[in-house]
């Protein structure tokens, strides 16, 4: 019987594959946790890179998309385009229980509570039964992610970050090298894309995530980090 991942698992994987090419790290995780691993994707501005890599190794791996029911229509269209183009065979759109926010207005009063309802709780439920999860997070994106390892333990589940050490230049170069379609909102000034009500255009000179929850002191939706920068899942 396979043993669930633990801190030693993450340490050993980082020692062997922490500096390996992204595709190699991804392939190791997919092989080790075959049938027990999923990729979580926003189908946002940079998502095509990791999804393309996955499609080249195993397009049948489950891909979980958090459809908060507040996404831009362009994101939903982009998801359909990438799914078809890459031949992804198991894309699952995860939606929230809107019982506590039937009018979809919670984000106006408490955006963090809205994220907990529409992202954190649905993702936790969707990940039950998986022992490992792949993310597209990179160290350059936020201060909290700067210390991120390629392999991390998150509540007895291994979190795999194949692109952890990638730079914006590498992301852009991969798009160009493989002629990947870009999210249509990127050209309109949205380098980081979340829910429509909480995402705005970024002006020249601003950080690429400046348009997320503009005017609030936060950079994360809650599914990855707590205030101290450690991995955690907030209660839904």
C-alpha contacts under 8 A as a table, 3 or more apart, distances in Angstrom:
res1	aa1	res2	aa2	distance
4	X	131	X	6.59
4	X	156	X	6.82
4	X	157	X	7.43
5	X	8	X	7.90
5	X	9	X	5.67
5	X	10	X	7.47
5	X	131	X	7.10
5	X	153	X	7.34
5	X	156	X	6.03
5	X	157	X	6.16
5	X	158	X	5.99
6	X	9	X	5.20
6	X	10	X	6.61
6	X	153	X	6.37
6	X	156	X	6.12
6	X	157	X	7.71
6	X	158	X	7.61
7	X	10	X	5.21
7	X	11	X	6.20
7	X	152	X	7.78
7	X	153	X	6.06
8	X	11	X	5.01
8	X	12	X	6.07
9	X	12	X	5.30
9	X	13	X	6.18
10	X	13	X	5.17
10	X	14	X	6.06
10	X	151	X	5.35
10	X	152	X	5.60
10	X	153	X	6.32
10	X	158	X	7.20
11	X	14	X	5.19
11	X	15	X	6.12
11	X	151	X	7.71
12	X	15	X	5.04
12	X	16	X	6.31
13	X	16	X	5.23
13	X	17	X	5.57
13	X	18	X	6.70
13	X	151	X	6.64
14	X	17	X	5.20
14	X	18	X	4.01
14	X	19	X	7.63
14	X	149	X	7.40
14	X	150	X	6.52
14	X	151	X	5.97
15	X	18	X	5.86
16	X	19	X	7.74
16	X	20	X	7.79
17	X	20	X	4.81
17	X	24	X	7.77
17	X	25	X	5.88
18	X	25	X	7.59
18	X	149	X	7.42
18	X	150	X	5.65
18	X	151	X	7.32
20	X	24	X	6.23
20	X	25	X	6.13
21	X	24	X	5.31
21	X	25	X	6.39
22	X	25	X	5.21
22	X	26	X	6.13
22	X	162	X	4.82
22	X	163	X	5.93
23	X	26	X	5.07
23	X	27	X	6.03
23	X	53	X	6.57
23	X	162	X	7.25
24	X	27	X	5.07
24	X	28	X	6.20
25	X	28	X	5.21
25	X	29	X	6.38
25	X	162	X	5.96
26	X	29	X	5.25
26	X	30	X	6.19
26	X	54	X	7.74
26	X	160	X	7.67
26	X	162	X	5.83
27	X	30	X	5.10
27	X	31	X	6.09
27	X	57	X	6.88
28	X	31	X	5.22
28	X	32	X	6.04
29	X	32	X	5.17
29	X	33	X	5.98
29	X	34	X	7.98
29	X	160	X	7.34
30	X	33	X	5.43
30	X	34	X	5.43
30	X	37	X	6.86
31	X	34	X	5.24
33	X	36	X	5.16
33	X	37	X	5.64
33	X	131	X	7.27
33	X	132	X	6.81
34	X	37	X	6.30
35	X	61	X	7.77
36	X	129	X	7.05
36	X	130	X	4.68
36	X	131	X	5.43
36	X	132	X	6.44
37	X	61	X	7.38
37	X	62	X	7.50
37	X	130	X	5.42
37	X	131	X	6.07
37	X	132	X	4.67
37	X	133	X	5.51
37	X	134	X	7.50
38	X	61	X	6.22
38	X	62	X	4.96
38	X	63	X	5.79
38	X	64	X	6.98
38	X	127	X	7.91
38	X	130	X	6.94
38	X	132	X	6.70
38	X	133	X	5.05
38	X	134	X	6.19
39	X	61	X	7.46
39	X	62	X	6.34
39	X	63	X	4.76
39	X	64	X	6.08
39	X	133	X	5.59
39	X	134	X	4.43
39	X	135	X	6.17
40	X	63	X	5.77
40	X	64	X	4.72
40	X	65	X	6.11
40	X	66	X	7.96
40	X	133	X	6.90
40	X	134	X	6.09
40	X	135	X	5.62
40	X	136	X	7.84
41	X	44	X	7.72
41	X	47	X	6.48
41	X	51	X	7.98
41	X	63	X	6.75
41	X	64	X	6.11
41	X	65	X	5.32
41	X	66	X	7.53
41	X	135	X	6.88
41	X	136	X	7.14
42	X	47	X	6.68
42	X	65	X	5.78
42	X	66	X	6.56
42	X	194	X	7.75
43	X	46	X	7.64
43	X	47	X	5.05
43	X	48	X	7.02
43	X	65	X	7.31
43	X	75	X	6.50
43	X	78	X	6.91
43	X	79	X	5.73
44	X	47	X	5.28
44	X	48	X	7.90
44	X	75	X	6.72
44	X	183	X	6.57
44	X	192	X	7.05
44	X	193	X	5.54
44	X	194	X	7.29
45	X	48	X	7.73
45	X	182	X	6.87
45	X	183	X	5.43
45	X	185	X	7.87
45	X	186	X	6.38
45	X	190	X	7.88
45	X	191	X	6.04
45	X	192	X	5.84
45	X	193	X	6.23
46	X	49	X	6.26
46	X	171	X	7.20
46	X	182	X	7.88
47	X	50	X	5.94
47	X	51	X	6.34
47	X	136	X	6.87
48	X	51	X	5.06
48	X	52	X	5.80
48	X	82	X	7.16
48	X	175	X	7.87
48	X	180	X	6.93
48	X	181	X	7.61
48	X	182	X	7.56
49	X	52	X	5.26
49	X	53	X	6.38
49	X	171	X	7.10
49	X	174	X	6.84
49	X	175	X	6.77
49	X	180	X	7.85
50	X	53	X	5.01
50	X	54	X	6.15
50	X	136	X	6.45
50	X	163	X	7.78
51	X	54	X	5.05
51	X	55	X	6.17
51	X	86	X	7.69
52	X	55	X	5.07
52	X	56	X	6.43
52	X	86	X	6.36
53	X	56	X	5.27
53	X	57	X	6.68
54	X	57	X	5.28
54	X	58	X	5.80
54	X	59	X	6.10
54	X	61	X	7.81
55	X	58	X	5.36
55	X	59	X	4.15
55	X	60	X	7.88
55	X	86	X	5.89
55	X	87	X	6.88
55	X	88	X	6.35
56	X	59	X	6.85
58	X	61	X	6.03
59	X	86	X	7.60
59	X	87	X	6.35
59	X	88	X	4.73
59	X	89	X	5.96
59	X	90	X	7.79
60	X	88	X	6.21
60	X	89	X	4.97
60	X	90	X	5.78
61	X	88	X	7.93
61	X	89	X	7.53
61	X	90	X	6.46
62	X	89	X	7.73
62	X	90	X	4.88
62	X	91	X	5.91
62	X	92	X	7.09
63	X	90	X	6.13
63	X	91	X	4.63
63	X	92	X	6.00
64	X	91	X	6.04
64	X	92	X	4.97
64	X	93	X	6.13
64	X	94	X	6.65
64	X	126	X	7.84
65	X	91	X	7.15
65	X	92	X	6.02
65	X	93	X	4.81
65	X	94	X	5.79
66	X	93	X	6.01
66	X	94	X	4.82
66	X	95	X	6.29
66	X	119	X	6.42
66	X	122	X	7.68
66	X	123	X	7.05
67	X	70	X	7.43
67	X	71	X	6.73
67	X	93	X	5.83
67	X	94	X	5.52
67	X	95	X	5.13
67	X	96	X	7.73
68	X	71	X	6.30
68	X	94	X	7.75
68	X	95	X	5.71
68	X	96	X	6.24
68	X	118	X	5.16
68	X	119	X	6.60
68	X	195	X	7.38
69	X	95	X	6.89
69	X	96	X	7.78
70	X	195	X	5.35
70	X	196	X	6.00
70	X	197	X	7.22
71	X	75	X	6.56
71	X	76	X	7.32
71	X	194	X	6.80
71	X	195	X	4.48
71	X	196	X	5.33
72	X	75	X	5.31
72	X	76	X	6.93
72	X	194	X	8.00
72	X	195	X	6.45
72	X	196	X	5.19
73	X	76	X	5.26
73	X	77	X	6.33
74	X	77	X	5.04
74	X	78	X	5.98
74	X	183	X	7.62
74	X	184	X	6.66
74	X	185	X	7.19
75	X	78	X	4.93
75	X	79	X	6.14
75	X	183	X	7.25
76	X	79	X	5.12
76	X	80	X	6.51
77	X	80	X	5.22
77	X	81	X	6.27
78	X	81	X	4.99
78	X	82	X	6.11
78	X	183	X	6.33
78	X	184	X	7.76
79	X	82	X	5.35
79	X	83	X	5.99
80	X	83	X	5.15
80	X	84	X	6.23
81	X	84	X	5.36
81	X	85	X	6.03
82	X	85	X	5.03
82	X	86	X	5.76
82	X	181	X	7.97
83	X	86	X	5.52
83	X	87	X	5.79
83	X	88	X	5.05
83	X	89	X	7.67
83	X	91	X	7.37
84	X	87	X	5.13
84	X	88	X	6.71
88	X	91	X	6.67
94	X	122	X	6.60
94	X	123	X	7.25
94	X	126	X	7.22
95	X	118	X	7.24
95	X	122	X	6.61
96	X	117	X	6.77
96	X	118	X	5.00
96	X	119	X	7.26
96	X	121	X	7.69
96	X	122	X	5.58
97	X	100	X	7.65
97	X	117	X	7.60
97	X	118	X	7.55
97	X	122	X	7.87
98	X	101	X	5.03
98	X	102	X	5.28
98	X	104	X	7.75
98	X	117	X	7.93
98	X	118	X	7.97
99	X	102	X	5.68
101	X	104	X	5.24
101	X	105	X	6.66
101	X	106	X	6.12
102	X	105	X	7.96
103	X	106	X	7.97
104	X	107	X	7.47
105	X	108	X	5.68
105	X	109	X	7.38
106	X	109	X	5.36
106	X	110	X	5.92
106	X	111	X	6.77
106	X	113	X	7.38
106	X	114	X	5.63
107	X	110	X	5.21
107	X	111	X	4.17
107	X	112	X	7.58
107	X	113	X	7.47
107	X	114	X	5.24
107	X	115	X	7.98
107	X	197	X	7.64
107	X	198	X	7.79
108	X	111	X	6.48
110	X	113	X	5.40
110	X	114	X	6.34
111	X	114	X	4.89
111	X	115	X	6.25
111	X	213	X	7.88
112	X	115	X	5.11
112	X	116	X	6.26
112	X	221	X	6.93
112	X	222	X	7.62
113	X	116	X	4.95
113	X	117	X	6.20
114	X	117	X	5.11
114	X	118	X	5.95
114	X	119	X	8.00
115	X	118	X	5.13
115	X	119	X	5.18
115	X	120	X	6.47
115	X	221	X	5.73
115	X	222	X	6.93
116	X	119	X	5.60
116	X	120	X	4.68
116	X	121	X	6.05
116	X	221	X	7.72
116	X	222	X	6.86
116	X	234	X	7.14
116	X	235	X	7.16
116	X	236	X	5.04
117	X	120	X	6.38
117	X	121	X	5.81
117	X	122	X	7.44
117	X	236	X	5.74
118	X	121	X	6.79
118	X	122	X	6.50
119	X	122	X	5.60
119	X	123	X	5.95
119	X	221	X	7.64
119	X	223	X	7.04
120	X	123	X	5.39
120	X	124	X	6.19
120	X	222	X	6.51
120	X	223	X	5.22
120	X	233	X	6.99
120	X	234	X	6.93
120	X	235	X	7.58
120	X	236	X	6.21
121	X	124	X	5.27
121	X	125	X	6.35
121	X	235	X	7.21
121	X	236	X	4.81
122	X	125	X	5.21
122	X	126	X	6.15
123	X	126	X	4.96
123	X	127	X	6.09
123	X	223	X	7.90
124	X	127	X	5.25
124	X	128	X	6.65
125	X	128	X	5.59
127	X	130	X	5.46
127	X	133	X	7.96
130	X	133	X	7.22
130	X	157	X	7.56
131	X	156	X	7.48
131	X	157	X	4.92
131	X	158	X	6.29
132	X	157	X	5.29
132	X	158	X	4.44
132	X	159	X	5.75
132	X	160	X	7.20
133	X	157	X	7.33
133	X	158	X	6.29
133	X	159	X	5.01
133	X	160	X	6.04
134	X	159	X	5.93
134	X	160	X	4.63
134	X	161	X	6.02
134	X	162	X	7.64
135	X	159	X	7.22
135	X	160	X	6.18
135	X	161	X	5.26
135	X	162	X	7.50
136	X	161	X	6.06
136	X	162	X	7.05
136	X	163	X	6.11
136	X	164	X	7.55
137	X	141	X	7.50
137	X	145	X	7.71
137	X	161	X	6.18
137	X	163	X	6.58
137	X	164	X	5.96
138	X	141	X	5.76
138	X	145	X	6.79
138	X	146	X	7.84
138	X	148	X	7.93
138	X	161	X	7.55
138	X	163	X	5.78
138	X	164	X	4.13
138	X	165	X	6.18
138	X	166	X	6.38
138	X	167	X	7.76
139	X	142	X	6.75
139	X	143	X	7.74
139	X	145	X	4.78
139	X	146	X	4.29
139	X	147	X	6.88
139	X	148	X	6.28
139	X	164	X	5.49
139	X	165	X	6.12
139	X	166	X	7.62
140	X	143	X	7.54
140	X	145	X	7.09
140	X	146	X	6.22
140	X	167	X	6.84
141	X	145	X	6.69
141	X	146	X	7.73
141	X	208	X	7.92
141	X	209	X	7.44
142	X	145	X	5.30
142	X	146	X	6.59
142	X	219	X	6.93
143	X	146	X	5.27
144	X	147	X	6.85
144	X	148	X	7.83
144	X	225	X	7.42
144	X	228	X	7.92
144	X	229	X	4.87
144	X	230	X	7.96
145	X	148	X	5.11
145	X	229	X	7.44
148	X	152	X	7.93
148	X	164	X	6.94
149	X	152	X	6.06
149	X	161	X	7.39
149	X	164	X	7.05
150	X	160	X	5.88
150	X	161	X	4.75
150	X	162	X	6.06
150	X	163	X	7.74
150	X	164	X	5.81
150	X	165	X	7.98
151	X	158	X	6.80
151	X	159	X	5.76
151	X	160	X	4.82
151	X	161	X	6.28
152	X	158	X	5.75
152	X	159	X	5.03
152	X	160	X	6.59
153	X	156	X	6.16
153	X	157	X	5.73
153	X	158	X	4.71
153	X	159	X	5.94
154	X	157	X	5.03
154	X	158	X	5.98
154	X	159	X	6.33
154	X	231	X	6.27
154	X	232	X	6.83
155	X	232	X	7.57
161	X	164	X	5.30
162	X	165	X	7.97
163	X	166	X	5.22
166	X	170	X	6.02
166	X	171	X	6.94
167	X	170	X	5.20
167	X	171	X	6.42
168	X	171	X	5.06
168	X	172	X	6.20
169	X	172	X	5.15
169	X	173	X	6.01
170	X	173	X	4.99
170	X	174	X	6.10
171	X	174	X	5.26
171	X	175	X	6.44
172	X	175	X	5.16
172	X	176	X	6.37
173	X	176	X	5.10
173	X	177	X	5.97
174	X	177	X	5.03
174	X	178	X	6.12
175	X	178	X	5.57
175	X	179	X	5.64
175	X	180	X	4.94
175	X	181	X	7.50
175	X	182	X	7.80
176	X	179	X	4.93
176	X	180	X	6.68
177	X	180	X	8.00
182	X	186	X	7.11
183	X	186	X	5.70
183	X	187	X	7.97
184	X	187	X	6.21
184	X	188	X	7.42
185	X	188	X	5.03
185	X	189	X	6.70
185	X	190	X	5.55
185	X	191	X	7.80
185	X	193	X	7.96
186	X	189	X	5.49
186	X	190	X	4.68
186	X	191	X	5.22
186	X	192	X	7.82
187	X	190	X	7.10
188	X	201	X	7.56
189	X	201	X	5.07
189	X	202	X	5.67
189	X	203	X	7.36
190	X	193	X	6.18
190	X	200	X	6.99
190	X	201	X	5.11
190	X	202	X	6.07
190	X	208	X	7.97
190	X	211	X	7.46
191	X	202	X	7.30
191	X	208	X	5.60
191	X	209	X	7.25
192	X	208	X	6.16
192	X	209	X	5.60
192	X	211	X	7.28
192	X	212	X	7.29
193	X	199	X	6.38
193	X	212	X	7.52
194	X	198	X	7.01
194	X	199	X	5.89
194	X	212	X	7.10
195	X	198	X	5.59
195	X	199	X	6.07
196	X	199	X	5.41
196	X	200	X	7.85
198	X	211	X	7.86
198	X	212	X	5.96
198	X	213	X	5.03
198	X	214	X	7.23
199	X	211	X	5.30
199	X	212	X	4.78
199	X	213	X	6.28
199	X	214	X	7.36
200	X	211	X	4.54
200	X	212	X	6.60
200	X	214	X	7.25
201	X	211	X	5.63
202	X	206	X	6.29
202	X	207	X	7.61
202	X	208	X	6.67
202	X	209	X	7.73
202	X	210	X	6.21
202	X	211	X	5.34
203	X	206	X	5.62
206	X	210	X	6.25
207	X	210	X	5.18
208	X	211	X	7.24
209	X	212	X	5.53
209	X	219	X	7.31
210	X	213	X	7.77
210	X	214	X	6.38
211	X	214	X	5.39
212	X	219	X	6.94
213	X	216	X	5.63
213	X	218	X	7.00
213	X	219	X	7.42
220	X	223	X	7.66
220	X	224	X	7.38
220	X	225	X	7.07
221	X	224	X	7.64
222	X	225	X	5.91
222	X	226	X	6.90
222	X	233	X	6.74
222	X	234	X	6.47
223	X	232	X	7.26
223	X	233	X	5.64
223	X	234	X	7.21
224	X	231	X	5.48
224	X	232	X	6.01
224	X	233	X	6.60
225	X	228	X	7.68
225	X	229	X	5.46
225	X	230	X	5.44
225	X	231	X	4.48
225	X	232	X	5.35
225	X	233	X	7.26
226	X	229	X	5.41
226	X	230	X	5.64
226	X	231	X	6.25
226	X	232	X	5.76
226	X	233	X	7.67
226	X	234	X	7.78
227	X	230	X	7.48
